[in-house]
Amino acid sequence: MFKTLLTAGLLLSLPTLAVAADITGVPKIRDGDQLMIGSVRIRLAGIDAPSTDQLCLNTKTERWTCGVAARDELIKHAGSKTWTCHARSVDRRGRTMARCEVGGEDIQKWLVRNGWALAHTRMSHDYEADEKAAREARAGMWQGAFIAPWDWRVRNKKTTVLGAVKPPDGANAILLASASGPVAPSPDCTIKGNVNSAGECIYHQQTSRWYTQIKMKISKGTRWFCSVEEAEAAGCRETRR
C-alpha cells in the first residue's frame, strides 16, 4: 500500500518538475553561449561559441575579436526579448545546460546557422546541418579563418584551421593567442585577470588597488573578462585588495 501511494505521488509530481525545468525571462548575455536569466547561469547546450577574447582572421587575414562579435550579434538579435530555456542538466561549474528559444525560434540553431557558433558534436548532432549551411554561406566566422572554440580554450597546437580564407603562415600561433593585449576587446570587458605566483587566476575590477599596475600581456597569461560571472566561471577569484 505504501509503495503504491509513493509511486502515485511521484507520478503526480512529474508534470510539476517538467514545468519547473523551464526558465523564462529576458537574459543578460555574457558571451555567445552563456547567459543569465535572473540568478540562473545558463550554458546553451549542443553548441560551442568563441569566448569574448578569442581571435579570428577576417577576409583580409587581419585579426578580429570574433568572440565579442558573436556575443554582440546575439544581443542584437534577441537580447531584449523574453527567452524560454528548457533545462537538461547542470554542468560541473554549476551552469544549467539548456535549449533556449525566443518566440519559437531555436537560439542555438540561429547561432550555428549564422556562423557564430559550432555544432558541439561530442554532445549533440542536432546542429550539424546548420553548421554545414553556415560553412557553405561563409557566414560569421566562416568568412575568414578560425579554430574551434574547444581547441582554442586548451590552446591545442595541432588543431585544424577552419574557414574560407587560406590562412597565412603562422596562423595557428595567431589564432591560439587571445585578444587579451593592452587594450580591452570591448568597453564592456574591463575586468582584468592575471595569474599570481601560486598559479591562481585572480580577477581585478577597476576599483581594485592593483588594477592600474597590471599590464595586460598575452605572454603573461592575462586576459580580459566582461563580467564577474565570466571570470569566476573561468576559475578565477576576486583579488583580496
C-alpha positions in Angstrom: 0.0 0.0 0.0 2.8 2.4 1.0 4.7 1.7 -2.3 1.5 2.3 -4.3 0.9 5.6 -2.7 4.6 6.6 -3.1 4.5 5.7 -6.8 1.3 7.6 -7.3 2.8 10.6 -5.5 5.9 10.6 -7.8 3.8 10.3 -10.9 1.7 13.3 -9.8 4.8 15.3 -9.2 6.3 14.8 -12.6 4.4 17.5 -14.5 5.4 20.0 -11.8 9.0 19.0 -12.2 8.8 19.4 -16.0 7.3 22.9 -15.7 9.9 23.9 -13.1 12.7 22.9 -15.5 11.7 25.8 -17.9 13.5 29.1 -17.2 11.8 32.2 -18.7 12.9 35.8 -18.8 15.0 38.5 -20.5 18.6 37.3 -20.4 21.9 39.0 -19.6 24.1 37.7 -22.3 27.7 37.1 -21.2 29.1 35.6 -24.5 27.8 33.7 -27.5 26.7 30.6 -25.5 26.5 31.8 -21.9 23.8 34.0 -20.2 21.9 34.6 -17.1 18.1 34.7 -16.5 17.5 36.0 -13.0 20.1 34.3 -10.8 20.4 31.2 -13.0 23.6 30.8 -15.1 22.8 29.1 -18.4 25.1 27.4 -20.9 23.5 26.8 -24.4 23.6 23.0 -24.9 24.7 21.3 -28.1 26.9 24.2 -29.5 30.1 26.0 -28.7 30.7 29.7 -29.4 34.0 31.6 -29.1 34.9 33.2 -25.8 35.0 37.0 -25.8 38.8 37.2 -26.0 39.1 34.6 -28.9 40.6 36.0 -32.1 39.7 35.0 -35.7 41.0 36.2 -39.0 38.8 38.2 -41.4 38.8 38.0 -45.3 41.9 40.1 -45.4 43.6 37.8 -42.8 43.5 40.6 -40.2 42.8 39.7 -36.6 39.4 40.5 -35.2 37.6 39.7 -32.0 35.1 37.1 -33.2 34.1 36.2 -29.7 32.9 39.7 -29.0 31.1 39.8 -32.3 29.3 36.5 -31.6 28.1 37.9 -28.2 27.1 41.3 -29.7 25.2 39.7 -32.6 23.3 37.5 -30.2 22.4 40.6 -28.1 21.3 42.5 -31.2 19.2 39.5 -32.4 17.4 38.6 -29.2 19.0 40.3 -26.2 15.9 42.4 -25.3 13.4 39.6 -25.8 11.9 37.0 -23.5 13.6 33.6 -23.7 12.3 30.2 -22.6 15.1 27.8 -21.8 14.4 24.1 -21.3 16.9 22.8 -18.7 18.6 19.5 -19.5 21.3 19.1 -16.8 23.8 21.0 -14.6 27.5 21.0 -15.5 30.4 20.9 -13.2 30.6 24.7 -13.0 27.0 24.9 -11.8 25.6 26.2 -15.0 22.3 24.9 -16.3 22.7 23.3 -19.7 19.6 24.2 -21.7 18.0 24.5 -25.1 16.6 28.0 -25.5 14.1 29.6 -27.7 12.6 33.0 -28.4 9.2 33.2 -30.0 9.5 29.6 -31.1 13.0 30.2 -32.7 15.7 27.8 -31.6 18.5 30.2 -30.5 21.3 27.5 -30.8 20.2 26.9 -34.4 20.3 30.6 -35.1 23.8 31.0 -33.7 25.2 28.0 -35.7 23.4 28.8 -39.0 24.7 32.4 -38.8 28.3 31.3 -38.2 28.6 32.5 -34.6 28.9 29.0 -33.0 29.8 25.5 -34.0 27.8 22.3 -33.5 29.3 20.6 -30.5 29.1 17.1 -31.9 30.6 15.4 -28.9 27.4 16.4 -27.1 24.8 16.6 -29.8 24.3 16.2 -33.5 21.3 18.5 -33.6 23.0 21.3 -35.4 25.3 19.6 -37.9 23.2 20.6 -40.9 23.1 24.2 -39.7 26.9 24.3 -39.4 27.2 22.9 -43.0 24.9 25.7 -44.2 26.9 28.4 -42.4 30.1 27.0 -43.8 28.8 27.0 -47.4 27.4 30.5 -47.0 30.6 31.7 -45.4 28.6 33.2 -42.6 30.0 34.8 -39.4 33.4 33.2 -38.5 33.3 31.1 -41.7 34.1 34.2 -43.9 37.7 34.2 -42.6 39.7 31.7 -40.7 39.4 30.4 -37.1 39.9 27.4 -34.9 37.2 25.6 -33.0 36.4 27.2 -29.6 37.1 23.9 -27.7 40.6 23.8 -29.3 41.2 27.5 -28.5 40.5 27.1 -24.8 43.1 24.4 -24.3 45.5 26.0 -26.9 45.6 22.8 -29.0 48.6 23.5 -31.3 47.6 20.6 -33.6 44.2 22.0 -34.3 42.8 22.4 -37.8 42.3 26.0 -39.1 38.7 26.3 -40.2 37.0 28.8 -42.6 37.0 30.0 -46.1 40.2 32.0 -46.2 43.6 30.4 -46.8 45.4 31.2 -43.6 48.8 32.9 -43.6 52.0 31.3 -42.4 51.9 31.1 -38.6 48.1 31.3 -38.5 47.9 28.8 -35.7 50.1 30.9 -33.4 47.9 34.0 -34.2 44.6 32.1 -33.7 45.8 30.4 -30.5 46.6 33.8 -28.9 43.8 35.8 -27.3 42.6 39.4 -27.5 44.0 40.0 -24.1 46.6 42.5 -25.1 47.0 46.1 -23.8 43.5 47.2 -24.9 40.3 45.7 -23.8 38.4 43.9 -26.6 35.3 45.9 -25.7 34.3 48.8 -23.5 32.2 46.3 -21.6 35.1 43.9 -21.0 37.3 45.8 -18.5 37.9 43.3 -15.7 41.5 42.2 -15.7 42.6 38.6 -15.0 46.1 37.5 -14.2 47.9 34.6 -12.6 49.8 35.0 -9.3 53.0 33.3 -8.2 51.0 30.5 -6.7 49.3 29.8 -10.1 45.9 31.1 -9.0 43.8 33.1 -11.5 42.9 36.4 -9.9 40.4 39.0 -11.3 40.6 42.7 -10.7 37.7 45.2 -11.2 38.5 48.8 -11.8 38.2 49.6 -8.1 40.9 47.2 -7.3 44.1 48.6 -5.7 46.3 46.8 -8.2 44.2 47.4 -11.3 46.3 50.0 -13.0 49.5 48.2 -12.1 48.5 45.0 -14.0 50.0 45.1 -17.5 47.9 43.1 -20.0 50.3 40.9 -22.0 49.3 37.6 -23.7 52.7 36.1 -22.8 52.0 36.7 -19.1 48.7 34.8 -19.2 46.5 37.8 -18.6 43.0 38.1 -20.1 40.0 40.5 -20.1 36.6 39.5 -18.7 33.3 41.0 -19.4 31.7 40.2 -16.0 32.4 38.8 -12.6 30.4 35.7 -13.5 32.6 35.1 -16.6 35.7 35.5 -14.5 34.5 33.1 -11.8 33.3 30.6 -14.5 36.9 30.6 -15.8 38.1 29.5 -12.3 39.3 33.0 -11.1 38.8 34.5 -7.7 38.5 38.2 -6.8 41.6 39.9 -5.5 41.6 40.4 -1.8 42.8 44.1 -2.2 
